[in-house]
Amino acid sequence: MITRLWPFRRLISRCGAIIGIIFVVSAMDTFVSGHLDRKNMIRVVTGSRQPVSGDLNQPVRRIFDVQYQLDMPGAQLIVEEVKGRFWRGTLTVPPALPEGVYTLNAFAGKGSDPAEEAVYRIAVFASVGAMNASTPSLFRRTLGIAPWWISAAALPLLMVSLALSFHLTTRRESLLMEQGLVPIIKMARRKDHWELVATLVQKHRLAAGNCLEVMDRNMQAVARLIVTGIEDQQMIGRVELSAPITPDGFVRIFPLCDPA
């Protein structure tokens, strides 16, 4: 059972690491591209409908209080919602509109000077690919997907992989303990021997001089260990320098073996 859990846990850990890298890179791409891109830039494709929004210099109460000046022939802006200074609407771009940069000036109707309101630059492209290539976002340029969508999709997958990895680790440690196996947590080369340190469970009583078996990652005995001390719930022991031991091995804390 333990040998079957190990490759699956390793696969989950690697998948989690890859998902984590994708999440971090996409989050950084979202942050960086959001700061590099102009706040007043709107990108659209000819023949499309694009949601747009903005702020006014003064609050309004009704949709009809929002007026606009748009230098795009055949284009239409429909304001659908206002909340104080904020407005939101839909911009319809005609299919025959030439590529280029146009301007949109939305302002409150009466008592407002259009020159004081924010001016939005609308960049019109002939294709989605051309529009994505003009953005500072790495994910948009290469995959055609907004980076925050990647982050939103990667986050739950990352949480699942972490939870599953933790569960498999806990289950593996429980199975190891049932068989009297504890992982090696430290391995140091001394003058004439290897010094190993492993976690010791309180219920297992060991003393200096006890003989234990050292196992490799495949649960095969590879050496004998002589306990030299017990400190802070950790067992310290020595192994012959010629023994083929590795840091990812285990110590079998019961049953005791024959020192001979």
C-alpha positions as a LaTeX table, in Angstrom:
\begin{tabular}{lrrr}
\hline
Residue & $x$ (\AA) & $y$ (\AA) & $z$ (\AA) \\
\hline
Met1 & 0.00 & 0.00 & 0.00 \\
Ile2 & 2.81 & 2.42 & 0.92 \\
Thr3 & 4.74 & 1.75 & $-2.28$ \\
Arg4 & 1.59 & 2.49 & $-4.29$ \\
Leu5 & 0.98 & 5.76 & $-2.46$ \\
Trp6 & 4.49 & 7.10 & $-3.04$ \\
Pro7 & 4.38 & 7.53 & $-6.87$ \\
Phe8 & 0.83 & 8.92 & $-6.70$ \\
Arg9 & 1.84 & 11.44 & $-4.01$ \\
Arg10 & 4.88 & 12.43 & $-6.07$ \\
Leu11 & 2.67 & 12.95 & $-9.15$ \\
Ile12 & 0.23 & 15.11 & $-7.16$ \\
Ser13 & 3.12 & 17.14 & $-5.74$ \\
Arg14 & 4.56 & 17.77 & $-9.20$ \\
Cys15 & 1.16 & 18.73 & $-10.61$ \\
Gly16 & 0.63 & 21.05 & $-7.65$ \\
Ala17 & 4.02 & 22.67 & $-8.26$ \\
Ile18 & 3.21 & 23.23 & $-11.93$ \\
Ile19 & $-0.23$ & 24.66 & $-11.11$ \\
Gly20 & 1.36 & 26.88 & $-8.46$ \\
Ile21 & 3.85 & 28.27 & $-10.97$ \\
Ile22 & 1.05 & 28.95 & $-13.47$ \\
Phe23 & $-0.98$ & 30.70 & $-10.76$ \\
Val24 & 1.93 & 32.92 & $-9.68$ \\
Val25 & 2.91 & 33.81 & $-13.26$ \\
Ser26 & $-0.69$ & 34.62 & $-14.26$ \\
Ala27 & $-1.20$ & 36.71 & $-11.11$ \\
Met28 & 2.00 & 38.63 & $-11.84$ \\
Asp29 & 0.90 & 39.07 & $-15.47$ \\
Thr30 & $-2.44$ & 40.46 & $-14.29$ \\
Phe31 & $-0.70$ & 42.91 & $-11.93$ \\
Val32 & 2.00 & 44.05 & $-14.36$ \\
Ser33 & $-0.21$ & 44.35 & $-17.43$ \\
Gly34 & $-2.81$ & 46.23 & $-15.38$ \\
His35 & $-0.19$ & 48.84 & $-14.48$ \\
Leu36 & 1.40 & 49.02 & $-17.93$ \\
Asp37 & $-1.83$ & 49.33 & $-19.87$ \\
Arg38 & $-3.36$ & 52.78 & $-20.17$ \\
Lys39 & $-6.36$ & 53.31 & $-17.94$ \\
Asn40 & $-8.22$ & 55.21 & $-20.64$ \\
Met41 & $-7.55$ & 52.67 & $-23.43$ \\
Ile42 & $-10.41$ & 50.53 & $-24.76$ \\
Arg43 & $-9.65$ & 47.80 & $-27.33$ \\
Val44 & $-12.37$ & 46.54 & $-29.65$ \\
Val45 & $-12.72$ & 44.45 & $-32.82$ \\
Thr46 & $-14.67$ & 45.65 & $-35.84$ \\
Gly47 & $-18.22$ & 44.33 & $-35.92$ \\
Ser48 & $-18.30$ & 43.55 & $-32.19$ \\
Arg49 & $-20.15$ & 44.66 & $-29.08$ \\
Gln50 & $-17.88$ & 45.69 & $-26.22$ \\
Pro51 & $-18.85$ & 46.47 & $-22.59$ \\
Val52 & $-17.39$ & 49.82 & $-21.52$ \\
Ser53 & $-17.48$ & 51.86 & $-18.33$ \\
Gly54 & $-16.06$ & 55.03 & $-16.86$ \\
Asp55 & $-16.34$ & 57.80 & $-14.29$ \\
Leu56 & $-17.84$ & 61.27 & $-14.42$ \\
Asn57 & $-16.73$ & 64.48 & $-12.73$ \\
Gln58 & $-20.06$ & 64.77 & $-10.96$ \\
Pro59 & $-22.71$ & 62.23 & $-9.91$ \\
Val60 & $-25.88$ & 61.66 & $-11.92$ \\
Arg61 & $-29.17$ & 60.00 & $-11.07$ \\
Arg62 & $-30.54$ & 58.86 & $-14.42$ \\
Ile63 & $-29.13$ & 57.08 & $-17.44$ \\
Phe64 & $-30.31$ & 59.91 & $-19.67$ \\
Asp65 & $-28.11$ & 62.36 & $-17.73$ \\
Val66 & $-25.03$ & 60.75 & $-19.28$ \\
Gln67 & $-24.13$ & 62.18 & $-22.67$ \\
Tyr68 & $-21.18$ & 61.37 & $-24.90$ \\
Gln69 & $-19.17$ & 62.50 & $-27.88$ \\
Leu70 & $-17.87$ & 59.70 & $-30.13$ \\
Asp71 & $-15.86$ & 60.22 & $-33.31$ \\
Met72 & $-16.42$ & 56.67 & $-34.64$ \\
Pro73 & $-18.65$ & 56.75 & $-37.75$ \\
Gly74 & $-21.56$ & 54.32 & $-37.38$ \\
Ala75 & $-20.70$ & 53.32 & $-33.80$ \\
Gln76 & $-23.25$ & 53.48 & $-31.00$ \\
Leu77 & $-22.92$ & 53.70 & $-27.22$ \\
Ile78 & $-25.83$ & 52.62 & $-25.03$ \\
Val79 & $-25.55$ & 53.60 & $-21.36$ \\
Glu80 & $-27.18$ & 50.85 & $-19.30$ \\
Glu81 & $-26.38$ & 51.73 & $-15.68$ \\
Val82 & $-25.32$ & 54.71 & $-13.57$ \\
Lys83 & $-24.29$ & 54.77 & $-9.92$ \\
Gly84 & $-23.22$ & 58.21 & $-8.79$ \\
Arg85 & $-20.16$ & 59.07 & $-10.84$ \\
Phe86 & $-19.87$ & 55.60 & $-12.36$ \\
Trp87 & $-21.50$ & 54.64 & $-15.65$ \\
Arg88 & $-21.58$ & 51.38 & $-17.59$ \\
Gly89 & $-22.74$ & 50.63 & $-21.12$ \\
Thr90 & $-22.23$ & 48.74 & $-24.38$ \\
Leu91 & $-20.33$ & 50.01 & $-27.41$ \\
Thr92 & $-21.39$ & 48.63 & $-30.80$ \\
Val93 & $-18.69$ & 48.86 & $-33.49$ \\
Pro94 & $-19.73$ & 48.66 & $-37.18$ \\
Pro95 & $-18.02$ & 45.93 & $-39.24$ \\
Ala96 & $-16.77$ & 48.31 & $-41.95$ \\
Leu97 & $-15.02$ & 50.69 & $-39.56$ \\
Pro98 & $-11.32$ & 51.15 & $-40.49$ \\
Glu99 & $-8.64$ & 50.23 & $-37.99$ \\
Gly100 & $-7.35$ & 53.11 & $-35.92$ \\
Val101 & $-7.66$ & 54.98 & $-32.64$ \\
Tyr102 & $-10.85$ & 56.92 & $-31.92$ \\
Thr103 & $-11.98$ & 58.97 & $-28.94$ \\
Leu104 & $-14.96$ & 58.77 & $-26.59$ \\
Asn105 & $-15.90$ & 61.56 & $-24.20$ \\
Ala106 & $-18.72$ & 60.68 & $-21.77$ \\
Phe107 & $-19.95$ & 63.47 & $-19.49$ \\
Ala108 & $-22.82$ & 64.48 & $-17.25$ \\
Gly109 & $-25.44$ & 66.45 & $-19.17$ \\
Lys110 & $-26.35$ & 69.78 & $-17.64$ \\
Gly111 & $-23.82$ & 71.86 & $-15.77$ \\
Ser112 & $-20.84$ & 69.80 & $-16.91$ \\
Asp113 & $-18.06$ & 70.89 & $-19.23$ \\
Pro114 & $-17.15$ & 68.05 & $-21.64$ \\
Ala115 & $-13.57$ & 69.34 & $-21.71$ \\
Glu116 & $-13.18$ & 68.50 & $-18.01$ \\
Glu117 & $-14.35$ & 64.92 & $-18.36$ \\
Ala118 & $-12.08$ & 61.95 & $-19.02$ \\
Val119 & $-11.35$ & 61.15 & $-22.67$ \\
Tyr120 & $-11.16$ & 57.47 & $-23.62$ \\
Arg121 & $-9.08$ & 56.22 & $-26.54$ \\
Ile122 & $-10.76$ & 53.41 & $-28.47$ \\
Ala123 & $-8.34$ & 51.25 & $-30.48$ \\
Val124 & $-10.16$ & 49.37 & $-33.26$ \\
Phe125 & $-8.62$ & 46.18 & $-34.70$ \\
Ala126 & $-9.60$ & 43.98 & $-37.63$ \\
Ser127 & $-9.18$ & 40.71 & $-35.69$ \\
Val128 & $-9.03$ & 39.35 & $-32.15$ \\
Gly129 & $-5.46$ & 38.21 & $-32.72$ \\
Ala130 & $-4.34$ & 41.72 & $-33.64$ \\
Met131 & $-6.10$ & 43.12 & $-30.59$ \\
Asn132 & $-4.48$ & 40.60 & $-28.23$ \\
Ala133 & $-1.05$ & 41.24 & $-29.75$ \\
Ser134 & $-1.32$ & 44.92 & $-28.81$ \\
Thr135 & $-1.78$ & 44.26 & $-25.09$ \\
Pro136 & 1.07 & 44.15 & $-22.53$ \\
Ser137 & $-0.28$ & 40.87 & $-21.12$ \\
Leu138 & 1.87 & 37.81 & $-21.86$ \\
Phe139 & $-1.09$ & 35.42 & $-21.61$ \\
Arg140 & $-3.26$ & 37.52 & $-23.93$ \\
Arg141 & $-0.51$ & 37.76 & $-26.54$ \\
Thr142 & 0.35 & 34.05 & $-26.51$ \\
Leu143 & $-2.90$ & 32.29 & $-25.54$ \\
Gly144 & $-5.54$ & 34.92 & $-26.23$ \\
Ile145 & $-6.86$ & 34.57 & $-22.66$ \\
Ala146 & $-6.98$ & 37.21 & $-19.95$ \\
Pro147 & $-4.45$ & 36.30 & $-17.21$ \\
Trp148 & $-6.97$ & 36.74 & $-14.40$ \\
Trp149 & $-9.04$ & 33.94 & $-15.94$ \\
Ile150 & $-5.97$ & 31.69 & $-15.67$ \\
Ser151 & $-5.50$ & 32.71 & $-12.04$ \\
Ala152 & $-9.16$ & 32.09 & $-11.25$ \\
Ala153 & $-9.01$ & 28.60 & $-12.81$ \\
Ala154 & $-5.64$ & 27.68 & $-11.26$ \\
Leu155 & $-6.47$ & 28.68 & $-7.68$ \\
Pro156 & $-9.08$ & 25.96 & $-6.94$ \\
Leu157 & $-6.92$ & 23.35 & $-8.68$ \\
Leu158 & $-3.97$ & 24.43 & $-6.53$ \\
Met159 & $-6.04$ & 24.17 & $-3.34$ \\
Val160 & $-7.26$ & 20.69 & $-4.32$ \\
Ser161 & $-3.73$ & 19.48 & $-5.10$ \\
Leu162 & $-2.40$ & 20.84 & $-1.79$ \\
Ala163 & $-5.24$ & 19.23 & 0.17 \\
Leu164 & $-4.80$ & 15.92 & $-1.64$ \\
Ser165 & $-1.03$ & 15.99 & $-1.15$ \\
Phe166 & $-1.49$ & 16.67 & 2.56 \\
His167 & $-3.99$ & 13.84 & 2.84 \\
Leu168 & $-1.69$ & 11.39 & 1.06 \\
Thr169 & 1.27 & 12.46 & 3.20 \\
Thr170 & $-0.72$ & 11.97 & 6.39 \\
Arg171 & $-2.03$ & 8.62 & 5.20 \\
Arg172 & 1.46 & 7.49 & 4.19 \\
Glu173 & 2.93 & 8.48 & 7.57 \\
Ser174 & 0.14 & 6.61 & 9.34 \\
Leu175 & 0.79 & 3.46 & 7.30 \\
Leu176 & 4.52 & 3.75 & 7.90 \\
Met177 & 3.98 & 4.09 & 11.63 \\
Glu178 & 1.78 & 1.01 & 11.69 \\
Gln179 & 4.71 & $-0.95$ & 10.26 \\
Gly180 & 7.18 & 0.61 & 12.69 \\
Leu181 & 8.86 & 2.82 & 10.08 \\
Val182 & 9.92 & 6.43 & 10.61 \\
Pro183 & 11.57 & 8.64 & 7.95 \\
Ile184 & 15.17 & 9.77 & 8.23 \\
Ile185 & 15.16 & 13.51 & 8.93 \\
Lys186 & 18.89 & 14.10 & 9.07 \\
Met187 & 21.95 & 12.30 & 7.75 \\
Ala188 & 25.52 & 13.40 & 8.44 \\
Arg189 & 28.86 & 11.83 & 7.60 \\
Arg190 & 31.27 & 11.49 & 10.50 \\
Lys191 & 34.89 & 10.35 & 10.55 \\
Asp192 & 34.18 & 6.61 & 10.56 \\
His193 & 30.37 & 6.28 & 10.35 \\
Trp194 & 27.08 & 7.80 & 9.25 \\
Glu195 & 25.02 & 9.58 & 11.88 \\
Leu196 & 21.26 & 9.32 & 11.33 \\
Val197 & 18.44 & 11.19 & 13.09 \\
Ala198 & 14.81 & 10.03 & 12.93 \\
Thr199 & 11.60 & 11.09 & 14.65 \\
Leu200 & 10.70 & 8.92 & 17.60 \\
Val201 & 7.11 & 8.32 & 18.69 \\
Gln202 & 6.73 & 8.47 & 22.45 \\
Lys203 & 5.03 & 5.09 & 22.80 \\
His204 & 8.06 & 3.31 & 21.32 \\
Arg205 & 10.65 & 2.92 & 24.05 \\
Leu206 & 14.21 & 2.78 & 22.77 \\
Ala207 & 17.53 & 3.07 & 24.54 \\
Ala208 & 21.15 & 3.51 & 23.62 \\
Gly209 & 22.57 & 0.30 & 22.26 \\
Asn210 & 19.38 & $-0.95$ & 20.59 \\
Cys211 & 19.85 & $-2.32$ & 17.08 \\
Leu212 & 17.44 & $-1.20$ & 14.33 \\
Glu213 & 17.19 & $-1.77$ & 10.61 \\
Val214 & 17.64 & 0.99 & 8.03 \\
Met215 & 15.37 & 0.65 & 4.99 \\
Asp216 & 15.60 & 2.22 & 1.55 \\
Arg217 & 12.67 & 3.98 & $-0.16$ \\
Asn218 & 11.48 & 0.58 & $-1.47$ \\
Met219 & 11.25 & $-0.76$ & 2.10 \\
Gln220 & 14.24 & $-3.07$ & 1.68 \\
Ala221 & 16.68 & $-3.48$ & 4.58 \\
Val222 & 20.08 & $-2.07$ & 3.65 \\
Ala223 & 21.93 & $-1.60$ & 6.95 \\
Arg224 & 21.86 & $-1.91$ & 10.73 \\
Leu225 & 21.73 & 1.12 & 13.02 \\
Ile226 & 22.94 & 1.25 & 16.61 \\
Val227 & 21.06 & 3.77 & 18.75 \\
Thr228 & 23.49 & 6.18 & 20.42 \\
Gly229 & 21.03 & 8.53 & 22.09 \\
Ile230 & 17.45 & 9.82 & 22.49 \\
Glu231 & 16.93 & 13.61 & 22.51 \\
Asp232 & 13.73 & 15.68 & 22.18 \\
Gln233 & 11.64 & 12.85 & 20.70 \\
Gln234 & 14.39 & 12.15 & 18.20 \\
Met235 & 16.50 & 9.05 & 17.88 \\
Ile236 & 20.18 & 9.34 & 17.02 \\
Gly237 & 22.12 & 6.38 & 15.72 \\
Arg238 & 25.23 & 5.34 & 13.85 \\
Val239 & 25.56 & 3.25 & 10.69 \\
Glu240 & 28.65 & 1.83 & 9.03 \\
Leu241 & 30.19 & 4.21 & 6.52 \\
Ser242 & 30.05 & 1.59 & 3.75 \\
Ala243 & 26.27 & 1.08 & 4.07 \\
Pro244 & 24.23 & 2.07 & 0.93 \\
Ile245 & 21.85 & 4.44 & 2.73 \\
Thr246 & 20.09 & 7.51 & 1.32 \\
Pro247 & 18.34 & 10.52 & 2.93 \\
Asp248 & 14.92 & 9.37 & 1.66 \\
Gly249 & 15.10 & 6.10 & 3.57 \\
Phe250 & 13.50 & 4.92 & 6.82 \\
Val251 & 14.39 & 3.41 & 10.16 \\
Arg252 & 12.41 & 0.42 & 11.41 \\
Ile253 & 11.93 & 1.09 & 15.12 \\
Phe254 & 10.42 & $-2.33$ & 15.84 \\
Pro255 & 11.13 & $-5.14$ & 16.07 \\
Leu256 & 14.72 & $-4.81$ & 17.31 \\
Cys257 & 17.37 & $-6.59$ & 15.29 \\
Asp258 & 20.42 & $-8.60$ & 16.31 \\
Pro259 & 23.58 & $-6.41$ & 16.40 \\
Ala260 & 25.56 & $-9.41$ & 15.12 \\
\hline
\end{tabular}
